[in-house]
């Protein structure tokens, strides 16, 4: 079967409105959860990472994003001071106040990193960190 025939057959049964329709809004608590190690705490299987928050441009957009992520049940949030030059930590601190008990927030810190080896690769920076420079 040719590709055009296959894709044509798939899309022929779809009404035109289905192609332009928005996906349904996620339901609260719809993200599956698992127990985190030996802690007994249930965390979402999908985590909210702070490394890409700088793509949102402003802190208010980042706050809105986090509120939206919490809606369907993302309760595992990951952060580090190096994310968005420390602004990610500030945004994470602003948002969860009413939901703090339900969130599982992790953070990382180090004295070594990407800039510790004169601007080389991160892998070399971690090697120099592990070697004690």
N, C-alpha and C positions, 0 to 999 in steps of 0.2 A: 504494500500500500504506500502510496506517495504521501509526503508530508502535507501537501495542500489538501488532499482528500481527507486525511485524518483530522487536521485542525478544522476543516470546514464541517465535518460531521459532528465534531464536539460542539462548535459554536452555533450550529443550526438549531439546536434544541433550546437555546437560551433566549429568553425574551430580551428585547432591547433594553428594558429598564434594569435588568440584572447586570448588564455590563457597566452601567454607570452608578449603580447603587453603592452606598457606603456600607461597610461591614457593621454588624450590630455592635452596640456599645457593650464592652465586657461587663459581666456581672460581678458584683462584689464577692470576693472569696473564690473566684473561678480558677485561680492558679493552684495547681497541685502543690502539696507540701510534703516534706520528709523530715524525719528526726535528724538533728544536727549532731553527729557523733554520739558521744556519751552524755551530752548535756541534757537530753530529754526535751529540748526546745524544738518545736516544729517551725521550719523555715521554708519559704517558697523555693521551688526547684529552679526558678529563674531569679537571678539577682539583679539589683539595680546598681550598676557600676558608675563611679564618679569620674572616671578617666576621660570620658567623652563629653562631659558637661560643658566644656569650653566651646563646643560647637553651637550651643544655644545662645551665645552672644551676651545676654544680660542675666543678672541674678534673678530678676523677676520671671523671666522665661524658664530658668532652671527650677525655680520654686514651683511654678505651675506644672512643669514636667514631673517633678517628684510627687506632687499631689495626685496627678493623673496615674502615675505608676502604682501608687498605694491603693487606688480604687479597686482594681481587680484582685488585690491581695499580695502584691509584692512586698514582703516584709524583710527580706534579706538585702541590706544595703552595704555596699563596700566603698571605702574612701581611703585616701592617703593625702598627706600634706602636699605632695608633689602634683596632685591633680588640679589643674586650672590655677596653678600658682597659689594654692591655699584657699581659693575662693570656693571650691567645692565643699570644703569642710564648713565654711560659713553658711552656705546654703543648706547643707544637711542639718546644721544646728538650728536654723530658722524654722524649717518645715515640721519636724515631727513632734512638736510640743504637745498637742492633744493626743497623739498616738504613740508616745514614747514607749509605753509598756508593751505594745504589740510589735515593735520594730526590733530587729536584730542587726545592729550596726557594727561593722568591723572596720578597723583602721590599720594602716601599716606605717611604719616609720623606719628611717635608717639615717645613718650619718654619711653613708656613701651613696653614690648614684650616678646618673648620667654625666653630671658636670665634674665629678670627683677625679676624673682621669684626663683632664685637659680637653674635654669635648669629644672624646672618642666614643666608640659604641657602648651601649649599656652593658653588653656582655663583658667587655673588658673592664668596665667600671666595677661590676660585681666581682670579677676575679680579683681585682686589686683590693677590694673591700674584704674579701674572704682571706686573702693573703696577709692582711694587716698592713699592707703597703709598706 
